């Protein structure tokens, strides 16, 4: 299927499939990604029991998600550099 002809919902569905495929690959092949996601899965529910405001809870969760996002970016950069060299 030609990428330029995809529009609307079909493009979104294809993009979601490609993203999920990339996340599955990262979880299967990168230890650091697995560690971050396990930490996220444990710490987010635990953070609900902390006596903090909703804003503070949101900031805690977003900071944990940011760490995971940076780990995905770091993995992408490492793989790119490995392919080039």
C-alpha positions in Angstrom: 0.0 0.0 0.0 1.4 3.4 -1.0 2.0 5.6 2.0 1.0 8.8 0.2 -2.5 7.4 -0.6 -3.3 6.7 3.0 -5.6 9.3 4.5 -7.8 9.8 7.5 -8.6 6.8 9.7 -6.6 4.3 7.6 -3.5 6.4 8.1 -4.1 6.5 11.9 -4.7 2.8 12.1 -1.5 2.1 10.1 0.5 4.5 12.3 -0.8 2.8 15.4 0.2 -0.6 14.1 3.7 0.6 13.3 4.0 2.2 16.7 2.8 -0.9 18.5 5.3 -3.0 16.5 8.1 -0.7 17.5 7.2 -0.8 21.2 6.9 -4.6 21.1 10.4 -4.8 19.5 11.9 -2.5 22.1 10.3 -4.4 25.0 11.5 -7.7 23.6 15.1 -6.5 22.8 16.0 -3.8 25.2 16.6 -4.5 28.9 16.5 -0.8 29.9 13.1 -0.3 28.3 11.7 -3.3 30.2 13.1 -2.0 33.4 11.6 1.5 32.9 8.2 0.0 32.0 8.2 -2.3 35.0 9.1 0.6 37.2 6.3 2.7 35.6 3.8 -0.1 36.1 4.7 -0.4 39.8 5.2 3.2 40.7 2.1 4.7 39.1 -0.3 2.7 41.2 1.8 3.1 44.3 1.8 6.9 43.8 -2.0 6.9 44.1 -1.6 6.2 47.8 0.7 9.1 48.5 -0.8 12.1 50.3 -0.3 14.7 47.6 -2.5 17.0 45.6 -3.8 16.0 42.2 -1.4 18.4 40.5 1.6 16.8 42.4 0.4 13.3 41.4 0.1 14.4 37.8 3.6 15.8 37.9 4.9 12.5 39.5 3.3 10.4 36.8 4.4 12.7 33.9 8.0 12.7 35.2 8.0 8.9 35.2 6.6 8.8 31.7 9.2 11.3 30.6 12.0 9.0 31.8 10.5 6.2 29.8 10.2 8.4 26.7 13.8 9.5 27.0 14.8 5.8 27.3 13.0 5.1 24.0 14.8 8.0 22.3 18.1 6.9 23.7 17.5 3.4 22.3 16.6 4.8 18.9 19.8 6.9 18.8 21.9 3.9 19.9 20.5 1.6 17.2 20.9 4.3 14.6 24.6 4.8 15.5 25.2 1.1 15.6 23.8 0.8 12.0 25.9 3.6 10.7 29.2 2.4 12.3 
